């Protein structure tokens, strides 16, 4: 369960970084 939680957190953070980078490019 803990491992799955970590994976979900990493995926969430990666998605947030992608959104930030997209906004910065604009």
C-alpha distance matrix in Angstrom:
0.0 3.8 5.5 5.2 6.3 8.8 10.0 10.7 12.4 14.4 15.5 16.5 18.5 20.1 21.2 22.7 24.5 25.9 27.2 28.8 30.5 31.8 33.3 34.8 36.5 38.1
3.8 0.0 3.8 5.4 5.0 6.3 8.7 9.9 10.5 12.4 14.3 15.3 16.5 18.4 20.0 21.1 22.6 24.4 25.9 27.0 28.7 30.4 31.8 33.0 34.8 36.6
5.5 3.8 0.0 3.8 5.3 5.1 6.3 8.7 9.8 10.6 12.4 14.2 15.4 16.5 18.4 20.0 21.1 22.6 24.5 25.8 27.0 28.7 30.5 31.6 33.1 35.1
5.2 5.4 3.8 0.0 3.8 5.4 5.1 6.2 8.6 9.9 10.5 12.2 14.2 15.3 16.5 18.4 20.0 21.1 22.7 24.4 25.8 27.0 28.8 30.3 31.7 33.5
6.3 5.0 5.3 3.8 0.0 3.8 5.4 5.1 6.2 8.7 9.9 10.5 12.3 14.2 15.3 16.5 18.4 20.0 21.2 22.6 24.4 25.8 27.2 28.6 30.4 32.1
8.8 6.3 5.1 5.4 3.8 0.0 3.8 5.4 5.0 6.1 8.6 9.7 10.5 12.2 14.2 15.2 16.4 18.3 20.0 21.0 22.4 24.3 25.8 26.8 28.6 30.6
10.0 8.7 6.3 5.1 5.4 3.8 0.0 3.8 5.4 5.1 6.1 8.5 9.9 10.5 12.3 14.2 15.3 16.5 18.5 20.0 21.0 22.6 24.5 25.7 27.0 29.1
10.7 9.9 8.7 6.2 5.1 5.4 3.8 0.0 3.8 5.5 5.1 6.1 8.6 9.9 10.6 12.3 14.3 15.4 16.6 18.5 20.0 21.2 22.8 24.4 25.9 27.5
12.4 10.5 9.8 8.6 6.2 5.0 5.4 3.8 0.0 3.8 5.5 5.0 6.1 8.5 9.9 10.5 12.3 14.2 15.4 16.5 18.4 20.0 21.2 22.5 24.5 26.1
14.4 12.4 10.6 9.9 8.7 6.1 5.1 5.5 3.8 0.0 3.8 5.4 5.1 6.1 8.6 9.8 10.5 12.3 14.3 15.3 16.4 18.3 20.1 21.0 22.5 24.7
15.5 14.3 12.4 10.5 9.9 8.6 6.1 5.1 5.5 3.8 0.0 3.8 5.5 5.1 6.2 8.6 9.9 10.6 12.4 14.3 15.4 16.6 18.6 20.0 21.2 23.1
16.5 15.3 14.2 12.2 10.5 9.7 8.5 6.1 5.0 5.4 3.8 0.0 3.8 5.5 5.1 6.3 8.7 10.0 10.7 12.5 14.4 15.4 16.8 18.5 20.2 21.6
18.5 16.5 15.4 14.2 12.3 10.5 9.9 8.6 6.1 5.1 5.5 3.8 0.0 3.8 5.4 5.0 6.2 8.6 9.9 10.5 12.3 14.2 15.4 16.4 18.4 20.3
20.1 18.4 16.5 15.3 14.2 12.2 10.5 9.9 8.5 6.1 5.1 5.5 3.8 0.0 3.8 5.4 5.1 6.2 8.7 9.9 10.6 12.3 14.4 15.3 16.6 18.8
21.2 20.0 18.4 16.5 15.3 14.2 12.3 10.6 9.9 8.6 6.2 5.1 5.4 3.8 0.0 3.8 5.4 5.1 6.3 8.7 9.9 10.6 12.5 14.3 15.5 17.0
22.7 21.1 20.0 18.4 16.5 15.2 14.2 12.3 10.5 9.8 8.6 6.3 5.0 5.4 3.8 0.0 3.8 5.4 5.1 6.2 8.7 9.9 10.7 12.4 14.4 15.7
24.5 22.6 21.1 20.0 18.4 16.4 15.3 14.3 12.3 10.5 9.9 8.7 6.2 5.1 5.4 3.8 0.0 3.8 5.4 5.0 6.1 8.5 9.9 10.4 12.3 14.4
25.9 24.4 22.6 21.1 20.0 18.3 16.5 15.4 14.2 12.3 10.6 10.0 8.6 6.2 5.1 5.4 3.8 0.0 3.8 5.4 5.1 6.1 8.7 9.9 10.6 12.7
27.2 25.9 24.5 22.7 21.2 20.0 18.5 16.6 15.4 14.3 12.4 10.7 9.9 8.7 6.3 5.1 5.4 3.8 0.0 3.8 5.5 5.1 6.3 8.7 10.0 11.0
28.8 27.0 25.8 24.4 22.6 21.0 20.0 18.5 16.5 15.3 14.3 12.5 10.5 9.9 8.7 6.2 5.0 5.4 3.8 0.0 3.8 5.4 5.2 6.2 8.7 10.1
30.5 28.7 27.0 25.8 24.4 22.4 21.0 20.0 18.4 16.4 15.4 14.4 12.3 10.6 9.9 8.7 6.1 5.1 5.5 3.8 0.0 3.8 5.4 5.0 6.2 8.8
31.8 30.4 28.7 27.0 25.8 24.3 22.6 21.2 20.0 18.3 16.6 15.4 14.2 12.3 10.6 9.9 8.5 6.1 5.1 5.4 3.8 0.0 3.8 5.4 5.2 6.6
33.3 31.8 30.5 28.8 27.2 25.8 24.5 22.8 21.2 20.1 18.6 16.8 15.4 14.4 12.5 10.7 9.9 8.7 6.3 5.2 5.4 3.8 0.0 3.8 5.4 5.2
34.8 33.0 31.6 30.3 28.6 26.8 25.7 24.4 22.5 21.0 20.0 18.5 16.4 15.3 14.3 12.4 10.4 9.9 8.7 6.2 5.0 5.4 3.8 0.0 3.8 5.4
36.5 34.8 33.1 31.7 30.4 28.6 27.0 25.9 24.5 22.5 21.2 20.2 18.4 16.6 15.5 14.4 12.3 10.6 10.0 8.7 6.2 5.2 5.4 3.8 0.0 3.8
38.1 36.6 35.1 33.5 32.1 30.6 29.1 27.5 26.1 24.7 23.1 21.6 20.3 18.8 17.0 15.7 14.4 12.7 11.0 10.1 8.8 6.6 5.2 5.4 3.8 0.0
